[in-house]
Structures are given as structure tokens and as C-alpha cells.
Amino acid sequence: MKIHIKNGRVIDPASGLDQVTDIYVAASHIVGLGAAPADFHANQHLDASGLVISPGLVDLAVRLREPGGEHMATLETEMHASAAGGVTSLACPPDTDPPLDEPGLVEMLKFRARNMPGPRVYPIGALTWKLKGERITEMAELNEAGCIAFSQADAYMENAEVLLRALEYAKTFDLPVWLRPQDPHLGRHGVVHDGVVAARLGLPAIPVPAETVALSTILLLVRETGARVHLARLSSRAGVEMVRAAKRDGLPITCDVGIHHVHLSEMDAADFNAHCHLIPPLRSQRDRDALRQGLADGTIDAICSDHAPVDEDAKELPFQESEAGATGVELLLPLTLKWARETGLPLAQALGYLTHRPAAIMGVPGGAIRVGGPADLCLFDPDEAWTVRPDSLASLGKNSPYLGRELQGRVRYTLIDGHLDYRRA
């Protein structure tokens, strides 16, 4: 299939390209920018007038819920939802049922994903067997099966010695480890930030030290082992300050933040809205502002959706009993555009947090627009307003704090590997 995309505003944060021009696609690659290659005859024409053409989005945390969570979502629905959100590559956390701790499970997931429309799926392997934190997995074998990194997802790691051995193993094979800093004891049963909302509503709380105590341990072990570590879903001002200092010291770390934490705070949960029951919890407005500052100054490397579709019945329970998580893959782009508008950040810089920066963390192709590169493209209208409703979301999970709210910016087309995987009617 040869595709001619014309008259779009092409923005490539990796190279600084920002101009209205044409893109020519053939054999799954970009074969021309501005001018068509010799003997190029398009089978399909896309008029991108008024649209932005960016690299396909790269999402560091999309739960596809298979195997084992089909009552919440299916691989097919979440792959489609990802494409509808402009995502062309995604990392899948290992907290499936069973967890991704054996090569056969990883190979099965990759095989199924390859044989259906949607983004490139990059599994994250389990760091320990069954995510129990007791015995490290055969990371080298899982890497050969297709895992690009290793993680505990949201499972606790109680034994620091096991974490030390895991980081030593990972360093030996130069494998990255992704960790969400959370102490196994502080706030174990909490559901909201330890602040004014928790006190007023009488809900069990998760204090900031639940993040910073674990972060201190991780940073000390990184310093000891030299292992490459990605810190997933920072949530606090203190955590940002610790990462900023560690980066100044030259530690081999990167970090991300979930898109909901860029906008929301504990005050959004003040009416017992279970859609705001997230892990890590939404923290104070001061913490939220520090996360934004951490993005602006480069301390935080990327933004992810932390997509977690949840069964509707599990969100209709009282806040404390509800299941944590929010759908986010279709809201990642419009919420990032909202953040850019509110802070005056140039569009190209904002898109960098969704494209080449997360691609570099994952160590995968994509995230850029260049001749010879993969034709993974997101075409979106930055000005189109739409209301988030259950029927406007392709994901099987309708659990969003933004239900009923109007957002600006919507994907029109998504090309993956040169194929038009999503076209909004």
C-alpha cells in the first residue's frame, strides 16, 4: 500500500521539524517528506489539511488485561482503543493472570498481538515469579522471548535483598528494570493521599513516605549495582526532588508520570468519586504542581496513560472497596494538549513526552518522523472539542475521572507500520 498524506502540519519533536508538508508512505516506511520519490504512485490519498501529523504515540503503561482479565477488557478492544488514541507502540505491564513470568506466556501474547490490528506490543516481564517478590525470574530467557524490561507492576517488593539480586542480574545482561516506588508497609491498605481529603472522608491513607522510602532504597541499590532503572509513575513533590538530585549525580535512571496525575489532585476525590481511586493516589495540589515542574525542567522524562480498564461493577462499590485504576489510553493525547495549553508549552515540546522520549526509554523503533523510518503516524485535530462519555470510548473500560467533561484534541487517523489501522468516521 502506497499512501500520500498531504497538507498536514508535520511535527517531529526528535528533529525539530514543524512545517506544513506532505508525507509519502510505501512498504511500511516513510519514503518521502515534502517531495515524492521517483515513480511513486499512491493507492490512497489522505487530506490532512487542518490536522497535525506527529509520530505515533508511545505509551509506557497500557494494561491489555489478557490473559486472565477478560471480564475487564480484551486484547482486541484495548488494541483498538490504543489505535483510537493515536498510540502505535505500547508497553504491557506484567500483572496479568497469570503474570508474564514464563517465556511461553510472553510468546503467546506477542503472537496474538501480531495477528490483530493495533499497536506494536512490547511486554514487560515479571521481575519475580508470580510477582510475589520472593524469587527472581529467568530474565535472560524472558528477554529472548520478547520482554524489553522487567517490573513488579504494582506488586510489593518486601525483600530488599531480592531486589538487590534482581538488579545485579539485570546489570549482568544489561536489562532495564522498571520499578514503581512503593513501600510494602506504609499505606498498604490506603486508598487516597494522606491529606485533608483522607481526614475529612475518613478513608485509609497512603503517605508520601510510601513513595520516598522505597525510592531511597531503589536509588541506593542503583548506585551500588549500576543497573538501568526506570521509575514508573512518580506522584509526589518529594519524589521529584529525589530523582532530580539522583540525575545530577549521574545515576542511570529515567522516570515517568501518569497523565491523570498531571491534572488531578486529592480534591478530585473529595466527593467519593471512585473513578479517582488510583494507584499511586492523586496527591496534593502542591505535589501536582511539582510534577508539572518536573516535566518542564526535564526531571521527568515521559508521560504515560497508565491505562487500567476496570469492570463497571468494581467501580460502583464504595470508594474504599472499589478497584483502583482509570482508562487513559484514549485521553493521553487530549490531556497532554490541555497541559501544554495551560502551561504555555510549545506543542512540539509537549508531544516529545509522548513520542521519542518514551521510545528511547523502551529502546524500540518509532517516536520520530524520518525518511526510511517506520510509518507510525498519528494525525489529529488539535482544536476539535468532544465530551468524554462511555459511548465515546473504544476501550471496554469506561472508568474515567473525565466522564462528562469536554476535552480538546482528537485523533482522526492512526497509521501503524504503513497501514491505516484507525480512521474515525
Sequence and secondary structure as in RCSB ss.txt:
>XXXX:A:sequence
MKIHIKNGRVIDPASGLDQVTDIYVAASHIVGLGAAPADFHANQHLDASGLVISPGLVDLAVRLREPGGEHMATL
ETEMHASAAGGVTSLACPPDTDPPLDEPGLVEMLKFRARNMPGPRVYPIGALTWKLKGERITEMAELNEAGCIAF
SQADAYMENAEVLLRALEYAKTFDLPVWLRPQDPHLGRHGVVHDGVVAARLGLPAIPVPAETVALSTILLLVRET
GARVHLARLSSRAGVEMVRAAKRDGLPITCDVGIHHVHLSEMDAADFNAHCHLIPPLRSQRDRDALRQGLADGTI
DAICSDHAPVDEDAKELPFQESEAGATGVELLLPLTLKWARETGLPLAQALGYLTHRPAAIMGVPGGAIRVGGPA
DLCLFDPDEAWTVRPDSLASLGKNSPYLGRELQGRVRYTLIDGHLDYRRA
>XXXX:A:secstr
 EEEEEEEEEEETTTTEEEEEEEEEETTEEEEESS  TT   SEEEE TT EEEE EEES B   TTT TTT  H
HHHHHHHHHTTEEEEEE S SSS S SHHHHHHHHHHHHTSSS EEEEEEESBGGG SSSB  HHHHHHHT  EE
E TTS    HHHHHHHHHHHHHTT  EEE    SSTTTT  EETTHHHHHHT  EE THHHHHHHHHHHHHHHHH
   EEE     HHHHHHHHHHHHTT SEEEEEEHHHHH  GGGGTT  GGG  SS    HHHHHHHHHHHHTTSS
 EEE  B    HHHHSS GGGS   B  TTTHHHHHHHHHHHHT  HHHHHHTTTHHHHHHHT S SS  TTSB 
 EEEEEEEEEEE  GGG  SS    TTTT EEEEEEEEEEETTEEEEE  
